[in-house]
């Protein structure tokens, strides 16, 4: 205890107290020294690895070195804590407490190393497929990276809690109850998040694809964590929740490798069988000569006698997924068919109806009107009135003459 005599405030203390205080001072000095030189010590430890990384052309080595450099400082302090408590002989209780802190720091260092590796490593779909055999879309990588980081932090925290003697099972159960309450309160949000992962994982469509669902029909503009936005043909924007999008069927017209062309051509009934065979042969030859038509899918047959036409059915696939290109090819094929029919002097039939009248109904005659009969006395009175009434054709001179004669 010669060192205690050289320190003024330790001289008057009892010997046991001097020993305890001196060990504490040495402990603080050692930890302070290690803390101050932690970066230097870490650089010395990592020097061989650094030289190897500089010589290596593999970028993964540099990523691992960057991920380890920060947590290594924590490991150095943990080692200094464990060693100093063992050498200075603080007693079993203090030594056990210090060892517990040191182990927690080791676990934290490993946790942060794994956390840094997730952040430093540039995850790509190829790397994940080689490591796990799973096919992951690149759009899902930021979300997946965040989930992995949260999982690493939670696992490291649970291990440290278990080191301190707490019941992790009960804690996890309490987390389950809290999670259940949270899931009930945010059920729709959670469903939309899982719907987002399903959309990214299954990849039923990409941004820019033309899709048809029960909720919307149009071009996909954005796929978010909560919803998907679709621009309809009338330029209105529809926002569909992801859980609704994943629970309904989705038709993706942008992923067609080829489109089906199926239509009928009706010729008039004055077309002969020889002309029909020639028309069919020319149409089939025309389709087989077109570059965008699948030759194995060409079907041209006279299929039925229609009500007013002889119907030819034409079926084929064209290697055009784009709608505008498909309609342009359809137009070109239709015009070629018209040229073939017109060149042979045939005509296209149109719906018509013939009406045959067996007999024309005769018009009905009106019944003769009945003359109302009057009694003889009534007829005689009416005749007297007619005789006494002067006629308009009588002239004034005739009236005067009749009066003078009277």
C-alpha positions as a Markdown table, in Angstrom:
| # | Residue | x | y | z |
|---|---|---|---|---|
| 1 | Unk | 0.0 | 0.0 | 0.0 |
| 2 | Unk | 2.9 | 2.3 | -0.6 |
| 3 | Unk | 0.9 | 3.9 | -3.4 |
| 4 | Unk | -1.8 | 4.8 | -1.0 |
| 5 | Unk | 0.6 | 6.8 | 1.2 |
| 6 | Unk | 1.6 | 9.0 | -1.8 |
| 7 | Unk | -2.1 | 10.0 | -2.3 |
| 8 | Unk | -3.1 | 12.6 | 0.2 |
| 9 | Unk | -6.8 | 11.7 | 0.6 |
| 10 | Unk | -6.0 | 8.0 | 1.1 |
| 11 | Unk | -3.6 | 8.4 | 4.0 |
| 12 | Unk | -6.2 | 8.9 | 6.7 |
| 13 | Unk | -8.5 | 6.1 | 5.5 |
| 14 | Unk | -8.4 | 2.6 | 7.0 |
| 15 | Unk | -6.3 | 0.0 | 5.2 |
| 16 | Unk | -9.3 | -2.0 | 3.9 |
| 17 | Unk | -10.9 | 1.2 | 2.6 |
| 18 | Unk | -7.6 | 2.2 | 1.1 |
| 19 | Unk | -7.4 | -1.1 | -0.8 |
| 20 | Unk | -10.9 | -0.8 | -2.1 |
| 21 | Unk | -10.5 | 2.8 | -3.2 |
| 22 | Unk | -7.2 | 2.0 | -4.8 |
| 23 | Unk | -8.6 | -0.9 | -6.8 |
| 24 | Unk | -11.5 | 1.3 | -8.0 |
| 25 | Unk | -9.0 | 4.0 | -9.1 |
| 26 | Unk | -6.9 | 1.5 | -10.9 |
| 27 | Unk | -10.0 | 0.1 | -12.5 |
| 28 | Unk | -11.2 | 3.6 | -13.7 |
| 29 | Unk | -7.7 | 4.4 | -15.0 |
| 30 | Unk | -7.4 | 1.1 | -16.9 |
| 31 | Unk | -10.9 | 1.6 | -18.5 |
| 32 | Unk | -10.1 | 5.2 | -19.3 |
| 33 | Unk | -6.8 | 4.3 | -20.9 |
| 34 | Unk | -8.4 | 1.5 | -23.0 |
| 35 | Unk | -11.3 | 3.9 | -24.0 |
| 36 | Unk | -8.9 | 6.5 | -25.1 |
| 37 | Unk | -6.8 | 4.1 | -27.1 |
| 38 | Unk | -9.6 | 1.9 | -28.4 |
| 39 | Unk | -9.3 | 3.1 | -32.0 |
| 40 | Unk | -5.6 | 2.5 | -31.9 |
| 41 | Unk | -6.0 | -0.9 | -30.5 |
| 42 | Unk | -8.7 | -1.8 | -33.0 |
| 43 | Unk | -6.4 | -0.6 | -35.9 |
| 44 | Unk | -3.6 | -2.8 | -34.6 |
| 45 | Unk | -5.8 | -5.8 | -34.4 |
| 46 | Unk | -7.3 | -5.1 | -37.8 |
| 47 | Unk | -4.0 | -4.3 | -39.5 |
| 48 | Unk | -3.4 | -7.8 | -40.9 |
| 49 | Unk | -6.9 | -7.9 | -42.2 |
| 50 | Unk | -6.6 | -4.5 | -43.7 |
| 51 | Unk | -3.5 | -5.5 | -45.7 |
| 52 | Unk | -5.3 | -8.6 | -46.9 |
| 53 | Unk | -8.3 | -6.5 | -48.0 |
| 54 | Unk | -6.0 | -4.1 | -49.9 |
| 55 | Unk | -4.4 | -6.9 | -51.8 |
| 56 | Unk | -7.7 | -8.7 | -52.5 |
| 57 | Unk | -9.9 | -7.7 | -55.4 |
| 58 | Unk | -13.0 | -9.0 | -53.7 |
| 59 | Unk | -15.3 | -6.2 | -52.5 |
| 60 | Unk | -16.9 | -8.4 | -49.9 |
| 61 | Unk | -13.8 | -8.4 | -47.7 |
| 62 | Unk | -13.9 | -4.6 | -47.5 |
| 63 | Unk | -17.6 | -4.7 | -46.6 |
| 64 | Unk | -16.9 | -7.2 | -43.7 |
| 65 | Unk | -14.0 | -5.1 | -42.5 |
| 66 | Unk | -16.2 | -1.9 | -42.3 |
| 67 | Unk | -18.9 | -3.8 | -40.5 |
| 68 | Unk | -16.5 | -5.2 | -37.9 |
| 69 | Unk | -14.5 | -2.0 | -37.2 |
| 70 | Unk | -17.2 | -0.2 | -35.1 |
| 71 | Unk | -18.3 | -3.1 | -32.9 |
| 72 | Unk | -14.6 | -4.1 | -32.3 |
| 73 | Unk | -14.3 | -1.0 | -30.1 |
| 74 | Unk | -17.1 | -2.3 | -27.9 |
| 75 | Unk | -15.3 | -5.7 | -27.7 |
| 76 | Unk | -12.1 | -4.1 | -26.6 |
| 77 | Unk | -13.8 | -2.3 | -23.7 |
| 78 | Unk | -15.7 | -5.5 | -22.7 |
| 79 | Unk | -12.4 | -7.4 | -22.6 |
| 80 | Unk | -10.7 | -4.6 | -20.5 |
| 81 | Unk | -13.7 | -4.7 | -18.1 |
| 82 | Unk | -13.5 | -8.5 | -17.6 |
| 83 | Unk | -9.7 | -8.6 | -17.3 |
| 84 | Unk | -9.4 | -5.7 | -14.9 |
| 85 | Unk | -12.1 | -7.0 | -12.5 |
| 86 | Unk | -10.3 | -10.4 | -12.5 |
| 87 | Unk | -6.9 | -8.9 | -11.8 |
| 88 | Unk | -7.9 | -6.4 | -9.2 |
| 89 | Unk | -9.9 | -9.0 | -7.3 |
| 90 | Unk | -13.1 | -7.0 | -6.5 |
| 91 | Unk | -14.8 | -10.1 | -5.1 |
| 92 | Unk | -17.2 | -12.6 | -6.6 |
| 93 | Unk | -20.3 | -10.4 | -6.6 |
| 94 | Unk | -18.6 | -7.4 | -8.4 |
| 95 | Unk | -16.7 | -9.8 | -10.7 |
| 96 | Unk | -19.9 | -11.6 | -11.6 |
| 97 | Unk | -21.6 | -8.2 | -12.3 |
| 98 | Unk | -18.7 | -7.0 | -14.4 |
| 99 | Unk | -18.7 | -10.3 | -16.3 |
| 100 | Unk | -22.4 | -9.9 | -17.0 |
| 101 | Unk | -21.8 | -6.4 | -18.4 |
| 102 | Unk | -18.9 | -7.7 | -20.5 |
| 103 | Unk | -21.0 | -10.6 | -21.9 |
| 104 | Unk | -23.8 | -8.1 | -22.7 |
| 105 | Unk | -21.3 | -5.9 | -24.5 |
| 106 | Unk | -20.0 | -8.9 | -26.5 |
| 107 | Unk | -23.6 | -9.8 | -27.6 |
| 108 | Unk | -24.3 | -6.2 | -28.5 |
| 109 | Unk | -21.1 | -6.1 | -30.6 |
| 110 | Unk | -22.2 | -9.2 | -32.5 |
| 111 | Unk | -25.6 | -7.8 | -33.0 |
| 112 | Unk | -24.3 | -4.5 | -34.4 |
| 113 | Unk | -21.9 | -6.4 | -36.6 |
| 114 | Unk | -24.8 | -8.3 | -38.1 |
| 115 | Unk | -26.8 | -5.1 | -38.4 |
| 116 | Unk | -23.9 | -3.4 | -40.2 |
| 117 | Unk | -23.5 | -6.3 | -42.6 |
| 118 | Unk | -27.1 | -6.0 | -43.6 |
| 119 | Unk | -26.6 | -2.2 | -44.2 |
| 120 | Unk | -23.3 | -2.5 | -46.0 |
| 121 | Unk | -23.9 | -5.5 | -48.2 |
| 122 | Unk | -25.6 | -4.4 | -51.4 |
| 123 | Unk | -28.3 | -7.1 | -51.6 |
| 124 | Unk | -29.3 | -8.1 | -55.1 |
| 125 | Unk | -31.9 | -10.6 | -56.3 |
| 126 | Unk | -29.0 | -12.7 | -57.6 |
| 127 | Unk | -27.2 | -12.8 | -54.2 |
| 128 | Unk | -30.4 | -13.7 | -52.4 |
| 129 | Unk | -31.3 | -16.4 | -54.9 |
| 130 | Unk | -27.8 | -18.0 | -54.6 |
| 131 | Unk | -27.9 | -17.9 | -50.8 |
| 132 | Unk | -31.5 | -19.0 | -50.1 |
| 133 | Unk | -32.9 | -20.2 | -53.5 |
| 134 | Unk | -35.7 | -17.6 | -53.3 |
| 135 | Unk | -36.5 | -15.2 | -56.1 |
| 136 | Unk | -37.0 | -11.7 | -54.7 |
| 137 | Unk | -37.9 | -8.6 | -56.7 |
| 138 | Unk | -35.5 | -5.7 | -56.4 |
| 139 | Unk | -38.3 | -3.4 | -55.3 |
| 140 | Unk | -38.7 | -5.5 | -52.1 |
| 141 | Unk | -35.0 | -5.2 | -51.1 |
| 142 | Unk | -35.3 | -1.9 | -49.0 |
| 143 | Unk | -38.3 | -3.3 | -47.2 |
| 144 | Unk | -36.7 | -6.7 | -46.7 |
| 145 | Unk | -33.5 | -5.0 | -45.4 |
| 146 | Unk | -35.5 | -3.1 | -42.8 |
| 147 | Unk | -37.3 | -6.2 | -41.6 |
| 148 | Unk | -34.0 | -8.1 | -41.2 |
| 149 | Unk | -32.4 | -5.2 | -39.3 |
| 150 | Unk | -35.4 | -5.0 | -36.9 |
| 151 | Unk | -35.3 | -8.8 | -36.4 |
| 152 | Unk | -31.5 | -8.7 | -35.6 |
| 153 | Unk | -32.0 | -5.9 | -33.0 |
| 154 | Unk | -34.9 | -7.7 | -31.4 |
| 155 | Unk | -33.0 | -11.0 | -31.2 |
| 156 | Unk | -29.9 | -9.3 | -29.7 |
| 157 | Unk | -32.0 | -7.5 | -27.2 |
| 158 | Unk | -33.8 | -10.7 | -26.1 |
| 159 | Unk | -30.5 | -12.5 | -25.6 |
| 160 | Unk | -29.1 | -9.7 | -23.5 |
| 161 | Unk | -32.3 | -9.6 | -21.4 |
| 162 | Unk | -32.0 | -13.4 | -20.9 |
| 163 | Unk | -28.4 | -13.0 | -19.8 |
| 164 | Unk | -29.6 | -10.7 | -17.0 |
| 165 | Unk | -31.9 | -13.4 | -15.7 |
| 166 | Unk | -35.2 | -12.1 | -16.9 |
| 167 | Unk | -37.9 | -14.5 | -18.2 |
| 168 | Unk | -37.8 | -14.1 | -22.0 |
| 169 | Unk | -40.8 | -16.4 | -22.5 |
| 170 | Unk | -43.1 | -14.2 | -20.4 |
| 171 | Unk | -41.7 | -11.1 | -22.2 |
| 172 | Unk | -42.4 | -12.6 | -25.6 |
| 173 | Unk | -45.9 | -13.6 | -24.4 |
| 174 | Unk | -46.5 | -10.0 | -23.3 |
| 175 | Unk | -45.2 | -8.8 | -26.7 |
| 176 | Unk | -47.7 | -11.3 | -28.3 |
| 177 | Unk | -50.6 | -9.7 | -26.3 |
| 178 | Unk | -49.5 | -6.2 | -27.3 |
| 179 | Unk | -49.0 | -7.4 | -30.8 |
| 180 | Unk | -52.5 | -8.9 | -30.9 |
| 181 | Unk | -54.0 | -5.6 | -29.6 |
| 182 | Unk | -52.0 | -3.7 | -32.2 |
| 183 | Unk | -53.0 | -6.0 | -35.0 |
| 184 | Unk | -56.7 | -5.7 | -34.1 |
| 185 | Unk | -56.4 | -1.9 | -34.1 |
| 186 | Unk | -54.4 | -1.8 | -37.3 |
| 187 | Unk | -55.8 | -4.8 | -39.0 |
| 188 | Unk | -56.3 | -3.1 | -42.4 |
| 189 | Unk | -52.8 | -1.6 | -42.3 |
| 190 | Unk | -51.2 | -4.9 | -41.5 |
| 191 | Unk | -53.2 | -6.6 | -44.3 |
| 192 | Unk | -52.1 | -4.0 | -46.7 |
| 193 | Unk | -48.5 | -4.5 | -45.7 |
| 194 | Unk | -48.7 | -8.2 | -46.2 |
| 195 | Unk | -50.5 | -7.5 | -49.5 |
| 196 | Unk | -47.5 | -5.4 | -50.5 |
| 197 | Unk | -45.1 | -8.2 | -49.8 |
| 198 | Unk | -47.3 | -10.6 | -51.7 |
| 199 | Unk | -47.4 | -8.3 | -54.7 |
| 200 | Unk | -43.6 | -7.8 | -54.7 |
| 201 | Unk | -42.9 | -11.5 | -54.0 |
| 202 | Unk | -45.3 | -13.0 | -56.6 |
| 203 | Unk | -44.8 | -10.1 | -59.0 |
| 204 | Unk | -48.2 | -10.3 | -60.8 |
| 205 | Unk | -47.5 | -6.9 | -62.4 |
| 206 | Unk | -44.9 | -4.2 | -62.7 |
| 207 | Unk | -45.2 | -0.4 | -62.8 |
| 208 | Unk | -46.3 | 0.5 | -66.4 |
| 209 | Unk | -48.3 | -2.8 | -67.0 |
| 210 | Unk | -51.9 | -2.7 | -68.2 |
| 211 | Unk | -54.0 | -4.8 | -65.8 |
| 212 | Unk | -57.6 | -5.6 | -65.4 |
| 213 | Unk | -59.1 | -6.4 | -61.9 |
| 214 | Unk | -62.5 | -6.3 | -60.3 |
| 215 | Unk | -61.6 | -2.8 | -58.9 |
| 216 | Unk | -59.8 | -1.1 | -61.7 |
| 217 | Unk | -58.6 | -1.4 | -65.3 |
| 218 | Unk | -55.7 | 0.6 | -66.5 |
| 219 | Unk | -51.9 | 1.2 | -66.2 |
| 220 | Unk | -50.1 | 0.6 | -62.9 |
| 221 | Unk | -48.4 | 3.9 | -61.8 |
| 222 | Unk | -47.2 | 3.1 | -58.3 |
| 223 | Unk | -47.0 | 0.1 | -55.9 |
| 224 | Unk | -46.8 | 1.3 | -52.3 |
| 225 | Unk | -46.7 | -0.4 | -48.9 |
| 226 | Unk | -50.4 | 0.4 | -48.3 |
| 227 | Unk | -52.0 | 0.7 | -51.8 |
| 228 | Unk | -51.5 | 0.5 | -55.5 |
| 229 | Unk | -52.4 | 3.3 | -57.9 |
| 230 | Unk | -53.9 | 2.5 | -61.3 |
| 231 | Unk | -54.5 | 5.1 | -64.1 |
| 232 | Unk | -57.7 | 4.2 | -65.9 |
| 233 | Unk | -58.3 | 4.7 | -69.6 |
| 234 | Unk | -60.3 | 7.9 | -68.9 |
| 235 | Unk | -57.2 | 9.2 | -67.1 |
| 236 | Unk | -58.8 | 9.0 | -63.7 |
| 237 | Unk | -56.6 | 7.6 | -60.9 |
| 238 | Unk | -57.8 | 4.7 | -58.8 |
| 239 | Unk | -56.1 | 3.8 | -55.5 |
| 240 | Unk | -56.7 | 0.2 | -54.6 |
| 241 | Unk | -55.7 | -1.2 | -51.1 |
| 242 | Unk | -53.1 | -3.9 | -51.5 |
| 243 | Unk | -55.1 | -6.5 | -49.6 |
| 244 | Unk | -58.0 | -6.0 | -52.0 |
| 245 | Unk | -55.6 | -6.2 | -54.9 |
| 246 | Unk | -54.1 | -9.5 | -53.7 |
| 247 | Unk | -57.5 | -11.0 | -52.9 |
| 248 | Unk | -58.9 | -10.5 | -56.4 |
| 249 | Unk | -57.9 | -12.0 | -59.8 |
| 250 | Unk | -55.5 | -9.8 | -61.9 |
| 251 | Unk | -55.3 | -10.0 | -65.7 |
| 252 | Unk | -52.0 | -8.6 | -66.9 |
| 253 | Unk | -52.3 | -7.7 | -70.6 |
| 254 | Unk | -48.8 | -6.4 | -70.8 |
| 255 | Unk | -47.3 | -9.9 | -70.3 |
| 256 | Unk | -48.8 | -11.4 | -73.4 |
| 257 | Unk | -46.3 | -13.2 | -75.6 |
| 258 | Unk | -48.9 | -13.3 | -78.4 |
| 259 | Unk | -52.5 | -12.3 | -79.0 |
| 260 | Unk | -55.3 | -14.3 | -80.5 |
| 261 | Unk | -57.1 | -13.2 | -83.7 |
| 262 | Unk | -60.5 | -14.9 | -84.2 |
| 263 | Unk | -63.1 | -13.6 | -86.7 |
| 264 | Unk | -65.6 | -14.7 | -89.4 |
| 265 | Unk | -65.9 | -13.7 | -93.1 |
| 266 | Unk | -69.3 | -14.2 | -94.7 |
| 267 | Unk | -69.6 | -14.6 | -98.5 |
| 268 | Unk | -72.7 | -14.5 | -100.5 |
| 269 | Unk | -74.7 | -17.6 | -101.4 |
| 270 | Unk | -73.8 | -17.3 | -105.1 |
| 271 | Unk | -70.2 | -18.4 | -104.2 |
| 272 | Unk | -69.4 | -21.8 | -105.7 |
| 273 | Unk | -67.6 | -24.6 | -103.9 |
| 274 | Unk | -64.6 | -24.1 | -106.2 |
| 275 | Unk | -64.4 | -20.4 | -105.4 |
| 276 | Unk | -64.8 | -21.2 | -101.7 |
| 277 | Unk | -61.8 | -23.6 | -101.8 |
| 278 | Unk | -59.7 | -21.0 | -103.6 |
| 279 | Unk | -60.6 | -18.2 | -101.2 |
| 280 | Unk | -59.6 | -20.4 | -98.2 |
| 281 | Unk | -56.3 | -21.4 | -99.8 |
| 282 | Unk | -55.4 | -17.8 | -100.6 |
| 283 | Unk | -56.3 | -16.5 | -97.1 |
| 284 | Unk | -54.2 | -19.3 | -95.4 |
| 285 | Unk | -51.3 | -18.6 | -97.7 |
| 286 | Unk | -51.5 | -14.9 | -96.9 |
| 287 | Unk | -51.5 | -15.5 | -93.2 |
| 288 | Unk | -48.5 | -17.9 | -93.4 |
| 289 | Unk | -46.5 | -15.3 | -95.3 |
| 290 | Unk | -46.9 | -12.6 | -92.6 |
| 291 | Unk | -43.9 | -12.2 | -90.3 |
| 292 | Unk | -45.9 | -11.5 | -87.1 |
| 293 | Unk | -48.3 | -14.4 | -87.4 |
| 294 | Unk | -47.6 | -17.7 | -85.7 |
| 295 | Unk | -47.6 | -20.2 | -88.6 |
| 296 | Unk | -48.5 | -23.2 | -86.3 |
| 297 | Unk | -51.7 | -21.4 | -85.1 |
| 298 | Unk | -53.3 | -20.6 | -88.5 |
| 299 | Unk | -56.8 | -22.0 | -88.9 |
| 300 | Unk | -59.0 | -21.1 | -92.0 |
| 301 | Unk | -62.1 | -23.2 | -92.6 |
| 302 | Unk | -65.6 | -23.0 | -94.1 |
| 303 | Unk | -67.5 | -23.7 | -90.9 |
| 304 | Unk | -71.3 | -23.1 | -91.5 |
| 305 | Unk | -74.1 | -22.1 | -93.7 |
| 306 | Unk | -75.4 | -18.9 | -92.1 |
| 307 | Unk | -78.7 | -17.3 | -92.3 |
| 308 | Unk | -77.6 | -15.0 | -95.1 |
| 309 | Unk | -73.9 | -15.9 | -95.7 |
| 310 | Unk | -71.4 | -18.7 | -96.2 |
| 311 | Unk | -69.1 | -18.3 | -93.1 |
| 312 | Unk | -65.4 | -18.8 | -93.1 |
| 313 | Unk | -63.7 | -18.8 | -89.7 |
| 314 | Unk | -60.1 | -17.4 | -89.4 |
| 315 | Unk | -58.0 | -18.0 | -86.3 |
| 316 | Unk | -54.3 | -17.2 | -85.7 |
| 317 | Unk | -51.9 | -15.8 | -83.1 |
| 318 | Unk | -49.8 | -12.8 | -83.7 |
| 319 | Unk | -46.5 | -12.2 | -81.8 |
| 320 | Unk | -47.5 | -8.7 | -80.8 |
| 321 | Unk | -48.2 | -7.8 | -77.1 |
| 322 | Unk | -48.6 | -4.1 | -77.7 |
| 323 | Unk | -52.2 | -3.2 | -78.3 |
| 324 | Unk | -51.6 | -0.6 | -81.0 |
| 325 | Unk | -49.3 | -2.9 | -82.9 |
| 326 | Unk | -51.9 | -5.7 | -82.6 |
| 327 | Unk | -54.7 | -3.6 | -83.9 |
| 328 | Unk | -52.5 | -2.4 | -86.8 |
| 329 | Unk | -51.7 | -6.0 | -87.7 |
| 330 | Unk | -55.4 | -6.9 | -87.5 |
| 331 | Unk | -56.2 | -4.0 | -89.9 |
| 332 | Unk | -53.6 | -5.2 | -92.4 |
| 333 | Unk | -55.0 | -8.8 | -92.3 |
| 334 | Unk | -58.5 | -7.6 | -92.8 |
| 335 | Unk | -57.5 | -5.5 | -95.8 |
| 336 | Unk | -55.7 | -8.4 | -97.3 |
| 337 | Unk | -58.8 | -10.6 | -96.9 |
| 338 | Unk | -60.9 | -7.9 | -98.6 |
| 339 | Unk | -58.4 | -7.7 | -101.5 |
| 340 | Unk | -58.5 | -11.5 | -102.0 |
| 341 | Unk | -62.3 | -11.6 | -102.0 |
| 342 | Unk | -62.6 | -8.6 | -104.4 |
| 343 | Unk | -59.9 | -10.0 | -106.7 |
| 344 | Unk | -62.0 | -13.1 | -107.2 |
| 345 | Unk | -65.1 | -11.1 | -108.0 |
| 346 | Unk | -67.0 | -12.3 | -104.9 |
| 347 | Unk | -68.9 | -10.3 | -102.4 |
| 348 | Unk | -69.4 | -10.1 | -98.7 |
| 349 | Unk | -72.8 | -11.0 | -97.4 |
| 350 | Unk | -74.8 | -8.9 | -95.1 |
| 351 | Unk | -77.8 | -9.8 | -92.9 |
| 352 | Unk | -81.0 | -9.8 | -95.0 |
| 353 | Unk | -84.6 | -11.1 | -94.6 |
| 354 | Unk | -87.0 | -12.3 | -97.3 |
| 355 | Unk | -90.7 | -11.8 | -96.6 |
| 356 | Unk | -93.2 | -13.9 | -98.6 |
| 357 | Unk | -97.0 | -12.8 | -98.6 |
| 358 | Unk | -99.3 | -15.7 | -99.5 |
| 359 | Unk | -102.6 | -13.6 | -99.7 |
| 360 | Unk | -103.6 | -9.9 | -99.3 |
| 361 | Unk | -106.6 | -9.4 | -97.0 |
| 362 | Unk | -109.6 | -7.5 | -98.6 |
| 363 | Unk | -110.7 | -4.2 | -97.1 |
| 364 | Unk | -113.8 | -4.3 | -95.0 |
| 365 | Unk | -117.0 | -2.5 | -96.4 |
| 366 | Unk | -118.7 | 0.1 | -94.2 |
| 367 | Unk | -122.3 | -0.8 | -93.4 |
| 368 | Unk | -125.0 | 1.4 | -95.1 |
| 369 | Unk | -126.2 | 4.1 | -92.9 |
| 370 | Unk | -129.8 | 3.8 | -91.7 |
| 371 | Unk | -132.4 | 6.5 | -92.6 |
| 372 | Unk | -134.4 | 7.7 | -89.7 |
| 373 | Unk | -138.2 | 7.3 | -90.4 |
| 374 | Unk | -140.7 | 9.9 | -89.2 |
| 375 | Unk | -144.5 | 9.7 | -88.7 |
| 376 | Unk | -146.8 | 11.0 | -91.5 |
| 377 | Unk | -148.1 | 13.9 | -89.4 |
| 378 | Unk | -144.5 | 15.0 | -88.7 |
| 379 | Unk | -143.6 | 14.8 | -92.4 |
| 380 | Unk | -146.7 | 16.9 | -93.4 |
| 381 | Unk | -145.9 | 19.6 | -90.9 |
| 382 | Unk | -142.4 | 19.8 | -92.1 |
| 383 | Unk | -143.5 | 20.2 | -95.7 |
| 384 | Unk | -145.8 | 23.1 | -94.8 |
| 385 | Unk | -143.0 | 24.9 | -93.1 |
| 386 | Unk | -140.8 | 24.4 | -96.2 |
| 387 | Unk | -143.6 | 25.8 | -98.5 |
| 388 | Unk | -144.1 | 28.9 | -96.4 |
| 389 | Unk | -140.4 | 29.8 | -96.0 |
| 390 | Unk | -139.3 | 32.3 | -98.8 |
| 391 | Unk | -136.5 | 31.2 | -101.0 |
| 392 | Unk | -133.4 | 33.3 | -101.2 |
| 393 | Unk | -133.5 | 33.0 | -105.0 |
| 394 | Unk | -136.8 | 34.9 | -105.2 |
| 395 | Unk | -136.3 | 38.5 | -106.4 |
| 396 | Unk | -138.1 | 41.5 | -104.7 |
| 397 | Unk | -140.2 | 42.1 | -107.8 |
| 398 | Unk | -141.5 | 38.5 | -107.7 |
| 399 | Unk | -142.4 | 39.0 | -104.1 |
| 400 | Unk | -144.3 | 42.2 | -104.7 |
| 401 | Unk | -146.1 | 40.7 | -107.7 |
| 402 | Unk | -147.4 | 37.8 | -105.6 |
| 403 | Unk | -148.5 | 40.3 | -102.9 |
| 404 | Unk | -150.6 | 42.4 | -105.4 |
| 405 | Unk | -152.2 | 39.4 | -106.8 |
| 406 | Unk | -153.4 | 38.5 | -103.4 |
